[in-house]
Structure formats: structure tokens, C-alpha cells
Amino acid sequence: MSENHKEKEGQNGKQSNFTLDYQHYMKKVDEFFDQKPIRGLFDEIDKFFHKHGIFSSIGIEIFEHEDNLIVQASLPGVLKEQIYMDIEGTNLTIGLKNTAEQEVINDKDAFSFKKYSYSQSQRIVKLPYPIDATTATAAYENGLLIIKGKKMKEYQKQIFVD
């Protein structure tokens, strides 16, 4: 066997050992995070951040129809009063706010307390064209928000001195 062949074989052997060591290490890490107390902690963190699942993301679709730009936002389970919108140039902000108050009264033990909660989520969408906010319309029905506005050719935010 040539020295060259033995050298390549030795290098391949080292790579195989490294790959096996790495796979063994990754398996041990996975097993560690799947242990009951740690997995439970991660599950609780996920529950905390996804407590109000309807506020976790806002699905958006944008269409052009002649001189209009149409934005559809999927908001299932949201009340009309929870929605707010803002437009500045080509940036459209669609947001949701939810406040809740619940009073718990226990006559047997003679105590009461109130629970308050507040959640907010928003998505900023970059539109391909600015739309005229003065003539834009928005309608919300069956979990679908539809915003229609005339496309504007230019958006000027600056004021120029004469």
C-alpha cells in the first residue's frame, strides 16, 4: 500500500470519528432538553408567549386592481373594536389591541378581586405603492380585513422651500 493511500485512509478515519463524536454529542444535548423538568419549562415559556394565539401573527395578502391597491389581512376571532390601522407613505401598520377585565366574587369567603389583561400585536407591511389615506376604505367581516386605496405615483414627506 502506498504512503499516499495510508494517509488518506487515516484522514478518513479521523473524519469518521469526529462525525460519530459530534452525532453522539448532539444526541446527548437533545436528550438533555427532552428531560421532563426542562421540557416543561420550555412548554410553559411557549404557552406564555402564545397565550393569545390570535394575536401571534397577522396573515397579509396584497393585490393590485387597476388604480387600486387592496390589502387583505386574516384576523380570525378578532373583534372590529380591537383593530387599528395607520399608514405613512408605503408603510401600513395593522395592529390589534385587547383589554379584558374580569371580577371574581366569592361570597362564601367574603372576598373579591379583579383580573386585568392587556395584549397588543401589530404588523408593518411595506406596500409597493403609497395609497391615498384620505380616500382609503377598510371593511372587516368574518375575520377578513380588506383595505382599499388609490395608488399614488409619488409620496412626498419632505417640504421644499421656494
C-alpha positions, 0 to 999 in steps of 0.5 A, a space after each residue: 500500500 502506498 504512503 499516499 493511500 495510508 494517509 488518506 485512509 487515516 484522514 478518513 478515519 479521523 473524519 469518521 470519528 469526529 462525525 460519530 463524536 459530534 452525532 453522539 454529542 448532539 444526541 446527548 444535548 437533545 436528550 438533555 432538553 427532552 428531560 421532563 423538568 426542562 421540557 416543561 419549562 420550555 412548554 410553559 415559556 411557549 404557552 406564555 408567549 402564545 397565550 393569545 394565539 390570535 394575536 401571534 401573527 397577522 396573515 397579509 395578502 396584497 393585490 393590485 386592481 387597476 388604480 387600486 391597491 387592496 390589502 387583505 389581512 386574516 384576523 380570525 376571532 378578532 373583534 372590529 373594536 380591537 383593530 387599528 390601522 395607520 399608514 405613512 407613505 408605503 408603510 401600513 401598520 395593522 395592529 390589534 389591541 385587547 383589554 379584558 377585565 374580569 371580577 371574581 366574587 366569592 361570597 362564601 369567603 367574603 372576598 373579591 378581586 379583579 383580573 386585568 389583561 392587556 395584549 397588543 400585536 401589530 404588523 408593518 407591511 411595506 406596500 409597493 405603492 403609497 395609497 391615498 389615506 384620505 380616500 382609503 376604505 377598510 371593511 372587516 367581516 368574518 375575520 377578513 380585513 380588506 383595505 382599499 386605496 388609490 395608488 399614488 405615483 409619488 409620496 412626498 414627506 419632505 417640504 421644499 422651500 421656494 
